[in-house]
Amino acid sequence: MSETAVAPAKATAPRTPSLVDRIEDVGFRAALRLCRAVPWRWSPRLGALLGLLFYVFDFRDRRIALKNLELAFPDKTAAERRRLLRATCRNLGRLAFEVAHLPALTPESLARYVRVEDPARWDDVVARAREHGAIILTAHYGNWELLAYACGLLGQPVTLIHRRMRNELVDREIAALRSGAGTQFIPKKAAAKEALRRLRAKAMVAIPIDQNQTRSYGVFVDLLGVPACTTTGPARLALLTGAPIIPVFLVRDGESEHHRIVILPEIEPANTGDREADIRTTTQRCSAAFEDMVRQHPDHWIWFHKRWKTRPEGEPRLY
């Protein structure tokens, strides 16, 4: 699920795919076919191996992730942080195999791999969405691609903010993969206006809270004890539309192929009459809900993103 922007930009003409783009696309499709050839039940073991290879060879991203873990968990030893990062990489490897199998899932077969932790709560979320629309607060956490796909197979497709990739051929492959369960897309450059329209049409719009923002599009709130420039999209949309903000995450059961959809309590937007203060307070509440999930399952988050790249005025760069 891609990060949220809040301002439209001028459209750009499609770029003609280069030879490198075509080679990348062939490689991506070949990797999908290879992963699909592996039975889902083998995905945890082979995915863990793939993730460990990523940990060993991706020096640049490993450095970023270890810096993030140092910021978030200063009380852990260096060995503990490396152990946690290896667990994160194993989870990402499992994700890669599982995503390749998404097109084969049906509402019936989904039940073998994904369950709703609280079915009554899920039914309530769906009912709320069909009445008022719903802002699904989530993150690049667990198998976020499977979460979106599962929502569609459960009868309530979500709308994602889609950040177009540089390689448009691969981008189309990913969009086709995601849309198999009815997932809808909002171009990142037109996110604000289109998200409003979709919510007023009673859609479930999923917005990740875990991506770094520039000062123009975010506010600084606390995340794991560090000021983090965070999207105000959920707060602004809730104040404009009255749609509920409902945190939803997918949690893996141990290191297995089984997952559960976890629905946290609805986030109540602040409503003091001071709009900017209310947006900041509500955004902090959203960040706190995500932080709670990270602290419960720190290996589920992608620590490789430069989450704390934007710094408050006067603070030094972290990366």
C-alpha positions in Angstrom: 0.0 0.0 0.0 1.6 3.3 -1.1 2.0 6.4 0.9 -0.6 9.2 0.8 -0.1 12.6 -0.8 -2.5 15.5 -0.3 -1.9 17.7 -3.3 -2.5 17.1 -7.0 0.3 17.6 -9.5 0.5 18.1 -13.2 0.1 15.0 -15.3 3.2 13.8 -17.1 3.2 11.9 -20.4 3.9 8.2 -20.2 7.6 7.4 -20.6 8.6 5.0 -23.3 9.9 1.8 -21.7 13.7 1.4 -22.0 15.6 -1.8 -22.6 16.3 -1.9 -18.9 12.6 -1.5 -18.1 11.8 -4.4 -20.4 14.5 -6.6 -18.8 13.2 -5.8 -15.3 9.7 -6.6 -16.4 10.7 -10.0 -17.8 12.6 -10.7 -14.6 9.7 -9.7 -12.4 7.3 -11.9 -14.3 9.7 -14.8 -14.2 10.1 -14.4 -10.4 6.3 -14.4 -10.0 6.0 -17.6 -12.0 8.8 -19.2 -10.1 7.2 -18.3 -6.7 3.8 -19.6 -7.9 5.4 -22.9 -8.7 6.1 -23.3 -5.0 3.1 -24.6 -3.0 1.9 -22.1 -0.5 2.6 -24.4 2.4 6.3 -24.3 1.5 6.4 -20.5 1.4 7.3 -19.9 5.0 10.5 -22.0 4.8 11.7 -20.9 1.3 10.6 -17.3 1.9 12.7 -17.2 5.1 15.7 -18.4 3.1 15.1 -15.7 0.5 14.8 -13.1 3.2 18.1 -14.1 4.8 19.9 -13.8 1.5 18.5 -10.3 1.2 19.8 -9.5 4.7 23.3 -10.8 3.8 23.7 -9.1 0.4 21.8 -5.8 0.7 24.4 -3.7 2.5 22.9 -0.3 1.9 19.3 -1.1 3.1 20.7 -3.1 6.0 22.5 0.0 7.2 19.3 2.1 7.0 17.3 -0.6 8.8 19.8 -0.9 11.6 19.8 2.9 12.1 16.0 2.8 12.4 16.1 0.0 14.9 18.7 1.9 16.9 16.4 5.0 17.0 13.3 2.9 17.9 14.9 0.5 20.4 17.9 2.2 22.0 17.8 -0.2 24.9 18.4 -3.2 22.7 21.9 -4.4 22.1 23.4 -4.4 18.6 23.1 -8.2 18.5 19.4 -8.0 19.4 18.7 -5.4 16.7 20.5 -7.6 14.1 18.4 -10.6 15.2 15.3 -8.6 14.8 16.3 -7.4 11.4 16.9 -11.0 10.3 13.4 -11.8 11.4 12.0 -8.9 9.4 13.9 -10.1 6.3 12.5 -13.6 6.7 9.0 -12.1 6.9 9.6 -10.1 3.7 10.8 -13.3 1.9 7.6 -15.1 2.9 5.6 -12.1 1.7 7.2 -12.4 -1.8 6.1 -16.1 -2.2 2.6 -15.4 -0.8 2.0 -12.4 -3.1 2.7 -14.5 -6.1 -0.1 -16.8 -5.1 -2.8 -14.1 -4.8 -4.5 -14.7 -8.1 -5.2 -18.3 -7.1 -7.0 -17.4 -4.0 -10.8 -17.6 -3.8 -13.2 -16.7 -0.9 -13.2 -20.4 0.0 -9.5 -21.0 -0.1 -8.7 -17.8 1.6 -10.0 -19.3 4.9 -7.1 -21.7 4.9 -4.6 -18.8 5.3 -6.4 -15.8 6.6 -9.0 -15.4 9.4 -10.7 -12.4 10.9 -9.7 -12.2 14.5 -13.1 -10.7 15.5 -15.8 -11.5 12.8 -18.4 -9.3 14.5 -16.0 -6.4 14.5 -15.4 -6.9 10.8 -19.1 -7.0 10.1 -19.4 -3.7 11.9 -16.6 -2.1 9.9 -18.3 -3.2 6.7 -21.6 -1.8 7.8 -20.1 1.5 8.8 -18.3 1.7 5.5 -21.4 1.1 3.5 -23.2 3.8 5.4 -20.5 6.5 5.7 -17.4 5.2 3.9 -14.4 4.3 6.0 -10.7 5.3 6.4 -8.7 2.2 6.9 -5.6 3.1 8.7 -2.8 0.6 7.9 0.9 0.4 7.1 3.5 -1.6 5.2 3.2 -4.2 7.9 3.0 -8.0 7.9 1.7 -9.0 4.5 0.0 -5.8 3.5 -0.7 -6.9 0.0 -2.5 -10.0 1.2 -4.5 -7.8 3.6 -5.9 -5.7 0.7 -6.6 -8.8 -1.4 -8.3 -10.5 1.5 -10.7 -7.6 2.1 -11.9 -7.9 -1.5 -12.4 -11.7 -1.2 -14.3 -11.0 2.0 -16.8 -8.9 0.0 -15.5 -5.4 0.8 -12.8 -4.3 -1.7 -10.6 -1.4 -0.6 -9.3 1.6 -2.5 -5.6 2.1 -2.4 -3.5 5.2 -2.9 -1.2 4.1 -5.8 2.2 5.6 -6.2 3.3 4.8 -9.7 6.7 3.0 -10.1 9.4 4.3 -12.3 9.2 1.2 -14.4 5.6 1.4 -15.8 5.7 -2.2 -17.2 6.3 -3.6 -13.7 3.8 -1.1 -12.3 1.1 -2.5 -14.6 1.9 -6.0 -13.5 1.6 -5.1 -9.8 -1.7 -3.2 -10.5 -3.1 -6.2 -12.3 -2.1 -8.5 -9.5 -3.7 -6.2 -6.8 -6.9 -5.7 -8.8 -7.8 -9.4 -8.9 -10.0 -9.1 -5.8 -11.6 -5.9 -6.9 -9.1 -3.5 -5.4 -9.5 0.0 -6.7 -6.7 2.6 -7.1 -6.3 6.4 -6.6 -3.3 7.9 -8.4 -1.0 9.4 -5.7 -0.9 12.7 -7.5 -4.7 13.2 -7.3 -5.1 11.5 -3.9 -6.8 14.3 -1.9 -9.7 15.1 -4.2 -10.3 11.5 -5.3 -10.1 10.1 -1.8 -12.9 12.6 -0.8 -15.0 11.5 -3.7 -14.5 7.8 -2.9 -15.4 8.2 0.7 -18.5 10.1 -0.1 -19.4 7.2 -2.4 -19.1 4.9 0.7 -15.8 3.3 -0.2 -13.2 1.9 2.2 -10.0 3.9 1.5 -6.8 2.4 2.9 -4.1 4.9 3.9 -0.7 3.9 5.3 0.6 5.9 8.2 4.2 4.6 8.1 5.8 6.6 5.3 8.0 9.7 5.7 6.5 12.9 4.5 8.0 16.3 3.6 7.1 19.2 5.8 4.6 20.5 3.2 2.5 17.4 3.5 2.9 16.2 7.0 3.2 17.1 10.7 5.7 16.0 13.3 4.3 13.5 15.8 5.9 11.0 18.1 6.7 7.5 16.6 8.7 5.1 18.8 10.1 8.0 20.8 11.3 9.9 17.7 9.6 12.9 16.0 8.4 11.6 12.6 6.9 13.7 9.8 3.6 11.9 9.2 0.8 12.2 6.7 -2.2 14.2 7.8 -4.4 12.5 5.3 -6.5 10.3 7.6 -7.2 13.2 10.0 -8.1 15.7 7.3 -10.4 13.2 5.5 -12.1 12.3 8.7 -12.8 15.9 9.6 -14.1 16.7 6.1 -16.3 13.6 5.6 -17.1 12.2 9.1 -15.9 8.8 7.9 -14.5 6.7 10.8 -10.8 6.0 11.1 -10.3 2.3 11.7 -6.9 0.7 12.1 -6.6 -2.7 10.4 -3.5 -4.8 10.2 -2.6 -8.4 9.1 -0.6 -10.4 11.7 1.2 -13.6 10.9 0.8 -16.5 13.3 4.4 -17.2 14.3 6.4 -18.2 11.2 3.6 -20.1 9.6 1.5 -19.4 6.4 -1.5 -18.4 8.6 -2.6 -14.8 9.2 -5.2 -13.0 11.2 -6.9 -9.6 10.4 -6.6 -7.5 13.5 -9.0 -4.5 13.8 -8.1 -2.0 16.5 -10.6 0.4 18.2 -11.8 3.3 16.1 -9.7 6.4 16.4 -11.8 9.4 17.5 -10.8 12.6 15.7 -10.1 15.6 18.0 -12.8 18.3 17.7 -11.8 21.4 19.7 -12.5 23.9 16.9 -8.8 24.6 16.4 -8.5 22.8 13.0 -4.7 22.5 12.8 -4.4 21.4 16.4 -7.1 18.9 15.9 -5.3 17.5 12.8 -2.1 17.2 14.8 -3.8 15.5 17.7 -5.7 13.1 15.5 -2.5 12.3 13.6 -0.7 11.5 16.8 -3.5 9.1 17.8 -3.1 7.4 14.4 0.6 7.1 14.9 0.1 5.7 18.4 -2.1 2.9 17.1 0.5 1.9 14.5 3.3 2.1 17.1 1.3 -0.3 19.3 1.3 -2.9 16.5 5.1 -2.4 15.8 5.9 -2.9 19.5 3.8 -6.1 19.5 5.4 -7.5 16.3 8.5 -5.5 15.4 9.5 -8.0 12.7 6.3 -7.2 10.7 7.4 -3.6 9.7 9.7 -2.8 6.9 12.6 -1.1 8.7 14.4 -0.3 5.4 12.4 2.8 4.7 14.0 6.2 5.8 11.1 6.8 8.1 12.7 9.7 10.0 14.4 11.3 7.0 12.5 14.7 7.4 13.7 16.3 10.5 12.3 19.3 12.6 14.0 22.6 11.9 17.5 22.7 13.3 17.9 18.9 13.8 20.7 17.1 11.9 20.1 14.5 9.3 19.8 10.9 10.4 20.7 9.1 7.2 
